[in-house]
Amino acid sequence: MIASPRPIYLTPEQYLAMEQKSQIKHEYIDGEVYAMAGASDAHVTISLNIASALRTHLRNSGCRVYIADMKARIKSLNRFYYPDVMVTYDERDKNRDNSKQFPCLIIEVLSDSTEAFDRGDKFIDYQQIETLTEYVLVNTKRPRIDAFRRNEEGLWLLQSYTVAESFELKSIGFTDTMDMMYEDVSFPEE
């Protein structure tokens, strides 16, 4: 998520050149860059669990799974974000080295500092990606996954998964258990 803006306007090309040399990651919103904060143990563990499972599931399918360091570009809005996990199978993304523009699935792992943005403005921005059919939010405080799916009419429908249920990522034909997603994660005491 976004921490603090830098007051200088950058073009997308200037941003990409700066980001290539930067030791910290920045998201880019309409010419302004925002430094990203570090992640918690639960956040990193959940991201790795799901990315590992998706990589195995999609091996030799032509789909690519990216975790944390690959940017999603929303060209129409002049935005670059770093999703926690992203999947693309679009041929147009094959030769894009620094970002992907045509993902079918984006997963964000929530934290206190990012949840409102991930559920709100970032989700609205992601909806501009024509190929995106599934946007998934994963809770780090308790077992809960919210999967938003674009239907044939272009409306986003929510399906929530909790506790010991299995969950499904329809965009890539993937089903697994909540236990897999939350393996090695300790939840805070209530």
N, CA and C of each residue as an Amber inpcrd file, in Angstrom:
protein
   570
   0.8400000  -1.1860000   0.0000000   0.0000000   0.0000000   0.0000000
   0.8630000   1.2180000   0.0000000   0.2140000   2.3150000  -0.0960000
   0.8440000   3.5990000  -0.3070000   1.1450000   4.2810000   1.0360000
   2.3370000   4.8440000   1.1560000   2.7180000   5.4950000   2.4040000
   2.7490000   7.0130000   2.2670000   3.6900000   7.5650000   1.4940000
   3.7910000   9.0180000   1.4070000   4.1460000   9.4550000  -0.0060000
   3.4460000  10.4920000  -0.5180000   3.7190000  10.9170000  -1.8890000
   4.9960000  11.7320000  -1.9980000   5.6230000  11.6630000  -3.1680000
   6.7400000  12.5450000  -3.4980000   6.1470000  13.6700000  -4.3210000
   6.5230000  14.9090000  -4.0900000   5.8510000  16.0420000  -4.7170000
   6.1730000  16.2900000  -6.1890000   7.0810000  15.5400000  -6.7910000
   7.5010000  15.7840000  -8.1610000   6.6920000  14.8920000  -9.1100000
   6.1650000  15.4770000 -10.1970000   5.4520000  14.7000000 -11.2050000
   6.4550000  13.9500000 -12.0730000   6.2010000  12.6600000 -12.3020000
   7.0320000  11.8320000 -13.1690000   6.1820000  11.2520000 -14.2920000
   6.7650000  11.1410000 -15.4690000   6.1030000  10.4160000 -16.5440000
   6.2180000   8.9220000 -16.2330000   5.4040000   8.0830000 -16.8770000
   5.5660000   6.6410000 -16.6650000   6.9820000   6.1540000 -16.9840000
   7.5930000   6.7130000 -18.0050000   8.9390000   6.3050000 -18.3780000
   9.9560000   6.6990000 -17.2950000   9.8110000   7.9160000 -16.7420000
  10.6970000   8.3510000 -15.6590000  10.5040000   7.4760000 -14.4190000
   9.2520000   7.1550000 -14.1240000   8.9540000   6.2800000 -12.9800000
   9.6310000   4.9210000 -13.1580000   9.4730000   4.3140000 -14.3280000
  10.0550000   2.9930000 -14.5630000  11.5780000   3.0280000 -14.4600000
  12.1970000   4.0850000 -14.9680000  13.6570000   4.2200000 -14.8660000
  14.0770000   4.3840000 -13.4070000  13.3400000   5.2070000 -12.6530000
  13.6430000   5.4040000 -11.2310000  13.4650000   4.1000000 -10.4480000
  12.3800000   3.3950000 -10.7410000  12.0570000   2.1740000 -10.0050000
  13.1010000   1.0890000 -10.2430000  13.6760000   1.0760000 -11.4350000
  14.6960000   0.0800000 -11.7650000  15.9330000   0.2360000 -10.8830000
  16.2180000   1.4570000 -10.4450000  17.4050000   1.7320000  -9.6320000
  17.0970000   1.8250000  -8.1380000  15.8380000   1.9150000  -7.7820000
  15.4450000   2.1480000  -6.3980000  15.6180000   0.9000000  -5.5360000
  15.9990000   1.1120000  -4.2850000  16.1160000  -0.0030000  -3.3500000
  14.8060000  -0.2880000  -2.6390000  13.8300000   0.6160000  -2.7640000
  12.4910000   0.3690000  -2.2270000  11.4850000   0.4640000  -3.3600000
  10.3440000  -0.2030000  -3.1900000   9.3140000  -0.1960000  -4.2230000
   8.4020000   1.0180000  -4.0410000   7.9120000   1.5160000  -5.1820000
   6.9690000   2.6250000  -5.1880000   5.8090000   2.2790000  -6.1080000
   4.6080000   2.6220000  -5.6940000   3.4860000   2.5420000  -6.6100000
   3.3420000   3.9190000  -7.2580000   2.6880000   3.9610000  -8.4130000
   2.6370000   5.1670000  -9.2370000   1.1820000   5.4790000  -9.5570000
   0.7510000   6.6830000  -9.1890000  -0.6160000   7.0980000  -9.4630000
  -0.5870000   8.4590000 -10.1260000  -0.8520000   8.4630000 -11.4230000
  -0.9970000   9.6940000 -12.1920000   0.1440000  10.6810000 -11.9720000
   1.3770000  10.1800000 -12.0800000   2.5380000  11.0550000 -12.0030000
   3.1890000  11.1650000 -10.6440000   2.5230000  10.7070000  -9.5960000
   3.1040000  10.7590000  -8.2570000   3.4850000   9.3540000  -7.8110000
   4.5920000   9.2500000  -7.0720000   5.0330000   7.9530000  -6.5710000
   4.8470000   7.8900000  -5.0680000   4.5650000   6.6710000  -4.6000000
   4.2860000   6.4310000  -3.1890000   5.1230000   5.2540000  -2.7260000
   5.9330000   5.4870000  -1.7030000   6.7680000   4.4190000  -1.1600000
   5.8840000   3.3680000  -0.4990000   6.2580000   2.1240000  -0.6540000
   5.4930000   1.0290000  -0.0600000   6.1320000   0.6050000   1.2550000
   5.2790000   0.3460000   2.2160000   5.7370000  -0.1090000   3.5310000
   6.0520000  -1.6060000   3.4750000   6.7850000  -2.0900000   4.4500000
   7.0960000  -3.5140000   4.5530000   5.8690000  -4.3130000   4.9320000
   5.9660000  -5.6320000   4.8460000   4.8360000  -6.5170000   5.1030000
   5.0720000  -7.3470000   6.3600000   3.9730000  -7.8010000   6.9560000
   4.0400000  -8.6380000   8.1580000   4.3730000 -10.0790000   7.7770000
   4.7180000 -10.8710000   8.7830000   4.9990000 -12.2950000   8.5890000
   3.7920000 -12.9840000   7.9580000   2.5940000 -12.7300000   8.4820000
   1.3820000 -13.3610000   7.9420000   1.1860000 -12.9810000   6.4730000
   1.3920000 -11.7180000   6.1660000   1.2140000 -11.2230000   4.7930000
   2.1450000 -11.9440000   3.8220000   3.4100000 -12.0210000   4.1730000
   4.3980000 -12.6680000   3.3120000   4.1250000 -14.1650000   3.1990000
   3.7760000 -14.7960000   4.2920000   3.5110000 -16.2460000   4.2900000
   2.3120000 -16.5860000   3.4210000   1.2260000 -15.8370000   3.5730000
   0.0240000 -16.0800000   2.7710000   0.3280000 -15.8760000   1.2890000
   1.0270000 -14.8000000   0.9570000   1.3750000 -14.5290000  -0.4410000
   2.1810000 -15.6820000  -1.0360000   3.1680000 -16.1530000  -0.2870000
   3.9950000 -17.2570000  -0.7640000   3.1890000 -18.5530000  -0.8940000
   2.3300000 -18.8410000   0.0900000   1.5060000 -20.0510000   0.0300000
   0.6660000 -20.0900000  -1.2390000  -0.0360000 -18.9930000  -1.5100000
  -0.9330000 -18.9960000  -2.6700000  -0.1360000 -18.9670000  -3.9740000
   0.9270000 -18.1940000  -4.0460000   1.7180000 -18.1360000  -5.2790000
   2.3380000 -19.5000000  -5.5910000   2.8160000 -20.1870000  -4.5630000
   3.4030000 -21.5210000  -4.7650000   2.3670000 -22.5090000  -5.2840000
   1.1870000 -22.4880000  -4.6910000   0.1230000 -23.4030000  -5.1270000
  -0.3280000 -23.0780000  -6.5530000  -0.4340000 -21.7940000  -6.8660000
  -0.8580000 -21.4050000  -8.2150000   0.2010000 -21.7620000  -9.2490000
   1.4530000 -21.5840000  -8.9040000   2.5470000 -21.9320000  -9.8210000
   2.4930000 -23.4120000 -10.1670000   2.2890000 -24.2440000  -9.1580000
   2.1870000 -25.6890000  -9.3860000   0.9620000 -25.9970000 -10.2520000
  -0.1590000 -25.3900000  -9.9240000  -1.4060000 -25.6270000 -10.6560000
  -1.2940000 -25.2110000 -12.1260000  -0.6020000 -24.1210000 -12.3920000
  -0.5680000 -23.5510000 -13.7430000   0.6620000 -23.9510000 -14.5690000
   1.5220000 -24.7550000 -13.9780000   2.7420000 -25.1740000 -14.6830000
   2.3880000 -25.7600000 -16.0500000   3.1100000 -25.3480000 -17.0690000
   2.9450000 -25.8180000 -18.4530000   1.5980000 -25.4560000 -19.0760000
   0.9210000 -24.4460000 -18.5340000  -0.3790000 -24.0370000 -19.0720000
  -0.2880000 -22.7880000 -19.9440000   0.8590000 -22.1310000 -19.9240000
   0.9790000 -20.8580000 -20.6290000   0.6720000 -19.6640000 -19.7370000
   0.1220000 -19.9150000 -18.5600000  -0.1400000 -18.8450000 -17.5880000
   1.1220000 -18.5740000 -16.7930000   1.2980000 -17.3330000 -16.3780000
   2.4240000 -16.9520000 -15.5380000   1.8980000 -16.4080000 -14.2170000
   2.5460000 -16.7830000 -13.1330000   2.2050000 -16.3120000 -11.7890000
   3.3150000 -15.3780000 -11.3350000   2.9310000 -14.2130000 -10.8360000
   3.8990000 -13.2260000 -10.3430000   3.5680000 -12.8900000  -8.8980000
   4.6140000 -12.6460000  -8.1250000   4.4390000 -12.3290000  -6.7170000
   5.1850000 -11.0370000  -6.3790000   4.4820000 -10.1170000  -5.7830000
   4.9790000  -8.9100000  -5.1070000   5.8750000  -7.9520000  -5.8960000
   6.8100000  -8.4300000  -6.6860000   7.7600000  -7.5310000  -7.3380000
   7.4120000  -7.1900000  -8.7850000   6.3370000  -7.7450000  -9.3070000
   5.9210000  -7.4150000 -10.6810000   4.7750000  -6.4030000 -10.6260000
   4.9190000  -5.3520000 -11.4170000   3.9160000  -4.2890000 -11.4440000
   2.7550000  -4.6450000 -12.3590000   1.5530000  -4.2460000 -11.9510000
   0.3760000  -4.2620000 -12.8190000   0.2070000  -2.8370000 -13.3350000
   0.1350000  -2.6900000 -14.6510000  -0.0200000  -1.3550000 -15.2350000
  -1.4620000  -1.1720000 -15.7000000  -2.0470000  -0.0560000 -15.2850000
  -3.3710000   0.3270000 -15.7640000  -3.1470000   1.5660000 -16.6220000
  -2.8730000   1.3350000 -17.8820000  -2.4370000   2.3990000 -18.7820000
  -3.4930000   3.4960000 -18.9120000  -4.7590000   3.1270000 -18.9830000
  -5.8270000   4.1140000 -19.1800000  -5.9330000   5.0960000 -18.0110000
  -5.4820000   4.6960000 -16.8390000  -5.5490000   5.5470000 -15.6460000
  -4.1920000   6.0990000 -15.2310000  -3.1340000   5.7210000 -15.9580000
  -1.7840000   6.1610000 -15.6230000  -1.4000000   5.6880000 -14.2160000
  -1.5070000   4.3640000 -13.9870000  -1.2380000   3.7680000 -12.6840000
  -0.3350000   2.5420000 -12.8240000   0.5070000   2.3450000 -11.8020000
   1.2730000   1.1120000 -11.6230000   1.0970000   0.6800000 -10.1700000
   0.6810000  -0.5620000  -9.9610000   0.5670000  -1.1260000  -8.6110000
   1.3900000  -2.4070000  -8.5430000   1.7280000  -2.7910000  -7.3220000
   2.4100000  -4.0570000  -7.0690000   1.4160000  -4.9990000  -6.3870000
   0.6790000  -5.8160000  -7.1260000  -0.2110000  -6.7850000  -6.4620000
   0.6030000  -7.8270000  -5.7100000   0.0230000  -8.4000000  -4.6850000
   0.7210000  -9.4520000  -3.9470000   0.9030000 -10.6910000  -4.8160000
  -0.1240000 -11.0570000  -5.5740000  -0.0470000 -12.1680000  -6.5160000
  -0.8540000 -11.7710000  -7.7540000  -0.3220000 -12.1060000  -8.9230000
  -0.9960000 -11.7610000 -10.1710000  -0.7770000 -12.9010000 -11.1620000
  -1.8140000 -13.1970000 -11.9470000  -1.7230000 -14.2430000 -12.9650000
  -2.1290000 -13.6480000 -14.3090000  -1.3320000 -13.9370000 -15.3230000
  -1.6660000 -13.5370000 -16.6860000  -1.3640000 -14.6820000 -17.6380000
  -2.2140000 -14.8320000 -18.6300000  -1.9530000 -15.7840000 -19.7040000
  -2.0210000 -15.0800000 -21.0510000  -2.1820000 -13.7770000 -21.0390000
  -2.3450000 -12.9920000 -22.2490000  -1.0100000 -12.8760000 -22.9930000
  -1.0230000 -13.1780000 -24.2720000   0.1800000 -13.1150000 -25.1060000
   0.8050000 -11.7230000 -25.1060000  -0.0210000 -10.6820000 -24.9660000
   0.4890000  -9.3120000 -24.9800000   1.4010000  -9.0210000 -23.7870000
   1.3270000  -9.8270000 -22.7360000   2.1840000  -9.6380000 -21.5590000
   3.5210000 -10.3760000 -21.6670000   3.6580000 -11.2600000 -22.6310000
   4.8660000 -12.0970000 -22.7230000   6.1510000 -11.2670000 -22.8500000
   6.1240000 -10.2080000 -23.6090000   7.3350000  -9.4190000 -23.8540000
   7.4160000  -8.1640000 -22.9980000   6.6060000  -8.0570000 -21.9880000
   6.6300000  -6.9020000 -21.0930000   7.4850000  -7.2700000 -19.8850000
   8.6390000  -6.6560000 -19.7750000   9.6180000  -7.0150000 -18.7520000
   9.3060000  -6.4570000 -17.3670000   8.8720000  -5.2150000 -17.2740000
   8.7480000  -4.5320000 -15.9800000   7.3360000  -4.4630000 -15.4240000
   6.3510000  -4.7780000 -16.2410000   4.9600000  -4.7070000 -15.7850000
   4.0960000  -5.5940000 -16.6700000   2.8990000  -5.8820000 -16.1710000
   1.9140000  -6.6590000 -16.9270000   0.6450000  -5.8230000 -17.0070000
   0.0130000  -5.8200000 -18.1790000  -1.1870000  -5.0120000 -18.3900000
  -2.4560000  -5.8330000 -18.5140000  -2.3500000  -7.1560000 -18.6670000
  -3.5070000  -7.9540000 -19.0070000  -3.7150000  -9.1630000 -18.0830000
  -3.6600000  -8.9720000 -16.7720000  -3.8720000 -10.1070000 -15.8640000
  -5.3370000 -10.5520000 -15.8620000  -5.5520000 -11.8280000 -15.5490000
  -6.9170000 -12.3340000 -15.3720000  -7.2670000 -12.4140000 -13.8920000
  -6.2490000 -12.4730000 -13.0320000  -6.4380000 -12.6340000 -11.5920000
  -5.4450000 -11.7550000 -10.8450000  -5.9580000 -11.0160000  -9.8590000
  -5.1030000 -10.2570000  -8.9460000  -5.5340000 -10.5980000  -7.5290000
  -4.5400000 -10.8710000  -6.6790000  -4.7830000 -11.1690000  -5.2660000
  -4.0360000 -10.1500000  -4.4250000  -4.7450000  -9.5350000  -3.4980000
  -4.1370000  -8.6240000  -2.5230000  -4.3260000  -9.2220000  -1.1380000
  -3.2500000  -9.2730000  -0.3660000  -3.2930000  -9.7240000   1.0200000
  -3.4210000  -8.4660000   1.8730000  -4.4310000  -8.4310000   2.7040000
  -4.7770000  -7.2120000   3.4270000  -3.9200000  -6.9860000   4.6670000
  -3.7630000  -5.7190000   5.0030000  -3.1440000  -5.3090000   6.2650000
  -3.9230000  -4.0900000   6.7480000  -3.6900000  -3.6950000   7.9950000
  -4.4040000  -2.5430000   8.5380000  -4.2020000  -1.3010000   7.6780000
  -2.9850000  -1.1040000   7.1900000  -2.6850000   0.1130000   6.4390000
  -3.1730000   0.0670000   4.9910000  -3.4860000  -1.1160000   4.4490000
  -3.8750000  -1.2070000   3.0430000  -5.3330000  -1.5780000   2.8060000
  -6.0100000  -2.1000000   3.8020000  -7.3350000  -2.6820000   3.5600000
  -8.3240000  -1.7160000   2.9170000  -8.4460000  -0.5190000   3.4310000
  -9.4200000   0.4290000   2.8680000  -9.0820000   0.7550000   1.4150000
  -7.8220000   0.9710000   1.1100000  -7.4020000   1.2850000  -0.2520000
  -7.6120000   0.0860000  -1.1760000  -7.2390000  -1.1270000  -0.7100000
  -7.3950000  -2.3300000  -1.5260000  -8.8610000  -2.6130000  -1.8340000
  -9.7480000  -2.3580000  -0.8830000 -11.1840000  -2.5870000  -1.0880000
 -11.8520000  -1.4560000  -1.8670000 -11.2500000  -0.2800000  -1.8370000
 -11.8700000   0.9000000  -2.4190000 -11.2490000   1.3380000  -3.7330000
 -10.4360000   2.4060000  -3.6560000  -9.9020000   3.0210000  -4.8710000
  -9.0630000   2.0730000  -5.7250000  -8.2710000   1.2280000  -5.0920000
  -7.4470000   0.3070000  -5.8880000  -8.3340000  -0.6840000  -6.6430000
  -9.3710000  -1.1870000  -5.9870000 -10.2860000  -2.1030000  -6.6680000
 -10.9860000  -1.3990000  -7.8360000 -11.4010000  -0.1730000  -7.6300000
 -12.0260000   0.5940000  -8.7180000 -11.0390000   0.7570000  -9.8790000
  -9.7860000   1.0540000  -9.5640000  -8.7730000   1.1680000 -10.6140000
  -8.5740000  -0.1610000 -11.3460000  -8.4530000  -1.2500000 -10.5950000
  -8.2520000  -2.5570000 -11.2100000  -9.4090000  -2.9350000 -12.1450000
 -10.6050000  -2.4570000 -11.8580000 -11.7520000  -2.7890000 -12.7030000
 -11.6050000  -2.2600000 -14.1270000 -10.6760000  -1.3500000 -14.3560000
 -10.4300000  -0.8200000 -15.6990000  -9.5940000  -1.7720000 -16.5610000
  -9.0280000  -2.8040000 -15.9490000  -8.2540000  -3.7920000 -16.7020000
  -9.2350000  -4.7240000 -17.4060000  -9.2520000  -4.6620000 -18.7240000
 -10.2500000  -5.3850000 -19.5140000 -10.2030000  -6.8970000 -19.3340000
  -9.0320000  -7.4490000 -19.0590000  -8.8770000  -8.9020000 -18.9510000
  -9.0900000  -9.4220000 -17.5360000  -9.1670000  -8.5260000 -16.5560000
  -9.3020000  -8.9610000 -15.1600000 -10.7110000  -9.4860000 -14.9130000
 -10.7950000 -10.7380000 -14.4980000 -12.1020000 -11.3290000 -14.2080000
 -12.2630000 -11.7100000 -12.7450000 -11.1650000 -11.6530000 -11.9720000
 -11.2510000 -12.0290000 -10.5610000 -10.2690000 -11.2070000  -9.7410000
 -10.7840000 -10.6460000  -8.6450000  -9.9920000  -9.8470000  -7.7090000
 -10.2420000 -10.4250000  -6.3270000  -9.1720000 -10.8500000  -5.6590000
  -9.2970000 -11.5920000  -4.4040000  -8.5790000 -10.8560000  -3.2850000
  -9.2770000 -10.7150000  -2.1550000  -8.7160000 -10.0910000  -0.9650000
  -8.6080000 -11.1450000   0.1220000  -7.4250000 -11.2550000   0.7130000
  -7.1650000 -12.2750000   1.7330000  -6.8960000 -11.5850000   3.0640000
  -7.6540000 -11.9620000   4.0750000  -7.5360000 -11.3870000   5.4060000
  -6.3540000 -12.0090000   6.1480000  -5.6180000 -11.2080000   6.9140000
  -4.4830000 -11.7270000   7.6870000  -4.8170000 -11.9030000   9.1640000
  -5.9930000 -11.4480000   9.5970000  -6.3530000 -11.5220000  11.0170000
  -7.2080000 -12.7230000  11.3680000  -7.8600000 -13.2720000  10.3630000
  -8.6980000 -14.4620000  10.5580000  -8.8920000 -15.1100000   9.1870000
  -9.2530000 -16.3870000   9.1520000  -9.4390000 -17.0450000   7.8550000
 -10.6570000 -16.4780000   7.1120000 -10.3830000 -15.6910000   6.0880000
 -11.4500000 -15.1350000   5.2610000 -10.8570000 -14.6860000   3.9310000
 -11.5240000 -15.1000000   2.8750000 -11.1540000 -14.7100000   1.5210000
 -12.3880000 -14.1270000   0.8570000 -12.2460000 -12.9400000   0.2690000
 -13.3200000 -12.3160000  -0.4930000 -12.9160000 -12.3390000  -1.9600000
 -13.6850000 -13.0670000  -2.7690000 -13.4060000 -13.1770000  -4.2020000
 -14.4580000 -12.3900000  -4.9690000 -14.0120000 -11.3500000  -5.6670000
 -14.8910000 -10.5590000  -6.5240000 -14.7000000 -11.0530000  -7.9480000
 -15.8170000 -11.3810000  -8.6080000 -15.7440000 -11.9100000  -9.9670000
 -16.6160000 -11.0870000 -10.9070000 -16.0460000 -10.7660000 -12.0650000
 -16.7900000 -10.0130000 -13.0850000 -17.6640000 -10.9940000 -13.8590000
 -18.9750000 -10.7100000 -13.8900000 -19.8610000 -11.5950000 -14.6370000
 -19.9810000 -11.1350000 -16.0900000 -20.7980000 -11.8330000 -16.8600000
 -20.9210000 -11.5440000 -18.2890000 -21.4950000 -10.1590000 -18.5650000
 -22.2310000  -9.6000000 -17.6240000 -22.7810000  -8.2480000 -17.7820000
 -21.7870000  -7.1740000 -17.3280000 -20.6190000  -7.5930000 -16.8320000
 -19.6070000  -6.6440000 -16.3750000 -19.7620000  -6.2290000 -14.9260000
 -20.6810000  -6.8600000 -14.2030000 -20.8810000  -6.5580000 -12.7830000
 -19.9560000  -7.4260000 -11.9370000 -19.4820000  -6.8510000 -10.8300000
 -18.5980000  -7.5800000  -9.9220000 -19.4180000  -8.1840000  -8.8000000
 -19.3650000  -9.5120000  -8.6660000 -20.1020000 -10.2350000  -7.6400000
 -19.1280000 -10.7760000  -6.6020000 -19.5290000 -10.7310000  -5.3440000
 -18.6820000 -11.1630000  -4.2310000 -19.0660000 -12.5470000  -3.7460000
 -18.0610000 -13.3850000  -3.5350000 -18.2250000 -14.6510000  -2.8310000
 -17.1700000 -14.6960000  -1.7380000 -17.6140000 -14.8730000  -0.4880000
 -16.6940000 -14.9290000   0.6560000 -16.5260000 -16.3640000   1.1130000
 -15.3060000 -16.6730000   1.5400000 -14.9760000 -17.9860000   2.0780000
 -14.4300000 -17.7820000   3.4760000 -14.8390000 -18.6430000   4.4190000
 -14.3720000 -18.5170000   5.7970000 -14.0310000 -19.8810000   6.3930000
 -13.3040000 -19.8310000   7.4760000 -12.9320000 -20.9470000   8.3370000
 -12.4110000 -22.1490000   7.5590000 -13.0650000 -23.3040000   7.6410000
 -12.5110000 -24.5460000   7.0910000 -13.0060000 -24.8480000   5.6840000
 -13.6410000 -23.9010000   5.0470000 -14.1470000 -24.1250000   3.6970000
 -12.9960000 -24.2560000   2.6960000 -13.3060000 -24.8860000   1.5760000
 -12.3830000 -24.7800000   0.4550000 -12.7500000 -23.4920000  -0.2780000
 -11.8460000 -23.0040000  -1.1210000 -12.1380000 -21.8010000  -1.8900000
 -11.7930000 -22.0650000  -3.3440000 -12.3540000 -21.2390000  -4.2060000
 -12.1730000 -21.4300000  -5.6360000 -11.7260000 -20.1270000  -6.2910000
 -10.7950000 -20.2550000  -7.2190000 -10.3990000 -19.1530000  -8.0860000
 -10.8650000 -19.5460000  -9.4850000 -12.0360000 -19.0690000  -9.8460000
 -12.6830000 -19.5090000 -11.0860000 -11.9270000 -19.0750000 -12.3320000
 -11.2340000 -17.9550000 -12.2630000 -10.5340000 -17.4340000 -13.4430000
  -9.4600000 -18.3830000 -13.9550000  -8.9580000 -19.2400000 -13.0760000
  -7.8960000 -20.1750000 -13.4820000  -8.2260000 -21.6290000 -13.1430000
  -9.4830000 -21.8940000 -12.7600000  -9.8990000 -23.2670000 -12.4710000
  -9.1510000 -23.8940000 -11.3140000  -8.9950000 -23.1460000 -10.2260000
  -8.2050000 -23.6020000  -9.0760000  -9.1010000 -23.7160000  -7.8450000
  -8.9860000 -24.8210000  -7.1280000  -9.6980000 -25.0190000  -5.8590000
  -8.7090000 -25.5870000  -4.8560000  -8.7660000 -25.0730000  -3.6170000
  -7.9180000 -25.6080000  -2.5550000  -8.5740000 -25.2930000  -1.2170000
  -7.8980000 -25.6330000  -0.1440000  -8.4590000 -25.4330000   1.1920000
  -7.9480000 -24.1370000   1.8090000  -8.6960000 -23.6500000   2.7660000
  -8.2550000 -22.4910000   3.5310000  -6.9960000 -22.8500000   4.3120000
  -6.8810000 -24.1160000   4.7200000  -5.6870000 -24.5470000   5.4530000
  -4.4200000 -24.3320000   4.6310000  -4.4840000 -24.5760000   3.3270000
  -3.3270000 -24.3380000   2.4700000  -2.9750000 -22.8530000   2.4640000
  -3.9810000 -22.0220000   2.2840000  -3.7560000 -20.5720000   2.2120000
  -3.0980000 -20.0510000   3.4890000  -3.5490000 -20.5560000   4.6260000
  -3.0970000 -20.0410000   5.9180000  -2.0660000 -20.9380000   6.6180000
  -1.4580000 -21.8510000   5.8930000  -0.4310000 -22.7060000   6.4790000
   0.6860000 -21.8560000   7.0840000   1.0660000 -22.1720000   8.3330000
   2.1340000 -21.4860000   9.0710000   1.7900000 -20.0470000   9.4760000
   0.5130000 -19.6800000   9.4380000   0.0910000 -18.3380000   9.8450000
  -0.5250000 -18.4200000  11.2420000  -0.0580000 -17.5430000  12.1300000
  -0.6440000 -17.4310000  13.4690000  -1.5250000 -16.1930000  13.4980000
  -2.7510000 -16.3750000  13.9530000  -3.6870000 -15.2660000  14.0260000
  -3.5760000 -14.5750000  15.3750000  -3.8030000 -13.2570000  15.4010000
  -3.7490000 -12.5350000  16.6780000  -4.8630000 -13.0180000  17.6150000
  -4.5670000 -12.9560000  18.8900000  -5.5730000 -13.3410000  19.8940000
  -6.7030000 -12.3210000  19.8650000  -7.9380000 -12.8160000  19.9730000
  -9.0990000 -11.9080000  20.0050000  -9.1750000 -11.2020000  21.3310000
